[in-house]
Each structure stands twice: as structure tokens, then as C-alpha cells.
Amino acid sequence: MCYQKQQIELTKSEMELLHLLSKHPNKAFSRDQILNHIYQDYRVVSDRTVDTHIKNLRKKLKSISPDHDFVQAVYGVGYRFIAEKSNEPA
């Protein structure tokens, strides 16, 4: 994947996760919703698997945009994507 002319290597699961979250900015998704999206074959995985994918995705996104947290935890709900603010005047 390429972002701001920088290449990011993502796993298939990280790409699915990023696609889900970024397609619906500011919408919080539960771990179960994320798991059902990433693993559509309904294999049995721990909900903590999502936390690992989130941690790895955050680290990779932070490497290209250190001053922005793209993925935020929403207490009691799950995770949401926060789009980067544009520096261009309105």
C-alpha cells in the first residue's frame, strides 16, 4: 500500500482492517465486528487477535505519519479510524 508517496507493507488481515475502518471514519467497530470482517470463513480466533492486528497496524501507520493516531480505541466499544486533517486552507 502507498500513502503520501511512502510504501507500507501490510498483511492481508491488516489491509482488511484498514479498509474497514477507513471506509467508515469515526465509526467505532467492536472486536466481533472486526473479526467477522477480517475472517469471513468464521474460523475460531480470540478477540485479542484484533488487538494484535491493531497494534501492528498502528506501528506501521505511525512510521509514515508520526504526529497522527489513525486508529483510536473507544472505551467499551472497540476501535475507530480518524482521518488525517488536511493542512490546506478551506
C-alpha positions as CSV (number, residue, x, y, z in Angstrom):
1,M,0.0,0.0,0.0
2,C,1.2,3.5,-0.7
3,Y,0.4,6.6,1.4
4,Q,1.8,10.0,0.9
5,K,4.3,8.5,-1.6
6,Q,5.6,6.1,1.1
7,Q,5.2,2.4,0.8
8,I,3.7,0.4,3.7
9,E,3.9,-3.3,3.8
10,L,0.6,-4.7,5.3
11,T,-0.5,-8.2,5.8
12,K,-3.9,-9.3,4.3
13,S,-5.5,-9.0,7.7
14,E,-4.1,-5.5,8.3
15,M,-5.2,-4.4,4.8
16,E,-8.8,-5.7,5.5
17,L,-8.8,-4.0,8.9
18,L,-7.6,-0.7,7.5
19,H,-10.1,-0.9,4.6
20,L,-13.0,-1.5,7.1
21,L,-12.0,1.3,9.4
22,S,-11.0,3.9,6.9
23,K,-14.2,3.3,4.8
24,H,-16.2,4.5,7.8
25,P,-14.2,7.2,9.5
26,N,-15.1,8.0,13.1
27,K,-17.4,4.9,13.3
28,A,-16.5,2.6,16.2
29,F,-16.4,-1.1,15.4
30,S,-16.5,-3.8,18.1
31,R,-13.9,-6.6,18.1
32,D,-16.5,-9.0,17.0
33,Q,-17.5,-6.8,14.0
34,I,-13.8,-6.5,13.0
35,L,-13.2,-10.3,13.4
36,N,-16.3,-11.1,11.3
37,H,-15.0,-8.8,8.6
38,I,-11.4,-10.0,8.6
39,Y,-12.1,-13.7,9.0
40,Q,-15.2,-14.2,6.8
41,D,-14.7,-18.0,7.0
42,Y,-15.8,-17.8,10.6
43,R,-12.7,-19.6,11.9
44,V,-12.3,-19.6,15.7
45,V,-9.9,-16.9,16.8
46,S,-9.6,-14.9,20.0
47,D,-10.9,-11.4,20.1
48,R,-7.5,-10.4,21.4
49,T,-6.3,-11.2,17.8
50,V,-7.9,-7.9,16.8
51,D,-5.7,-6.1,19.4
52,T,-2.6,-7.6,17.9
53,H,-3.6,-6.5,14.4
54,I,-4.5,-3.0,15.7
55,K,-1.1,-2.8,17.4
56,N,0.8,-3.8,14.3
57,L,-1.3,-1.5,12.0
58,R,-0.8,1.5,14.4
59,K,3.0,0.9,14.4
60,K,3.1,0.8,10.5
61,L,0.9,3.9,10.1
62,K,2.9,5.8,12.8
63,S,6.1,5.2,10.7
64,I,4.7,7.3,7.9
65,S,2.8,9.9,10.0
66,P,4.3,10.1,13.5
67,D,2.1,13.0,14.6
68,H,-1.2,11.4,13.9
69,D,-3.0,8.5,15.5
70,F,-5.1,6.9,12.8
71,V,-6.7,4.2,14.9
72,Q,-8.2,5.1,18.3
73,A,-9.6,2.8,20.9
74,V,-13.2,3.7,22.0
75,Y,-13.6,2.6,25.6
76,G,-16.2,-0.1,26.0
77,V,-16.8,-0.3,22.2
78,G,-13.8,-1.1,20.1
79,Y,-11.8,0.9,17.6
80,R,-12.3,3.6,15.1
81,F,-10.4,5.3,12.3
82,I,-9.6,9.1,12.5
83,A,-8.7,10.6,9.2
84,E,-5.7,12.9,9.0
85,K,-6.6,16.6,9.0
86,S,-5.8,18.5,5.8
87,N,-3.3,21.3,6.2
88,E,-4.9,23.1,3.2
89,P,-7.0,26.2,3.8
90,A,-10.7,25.8,3.3
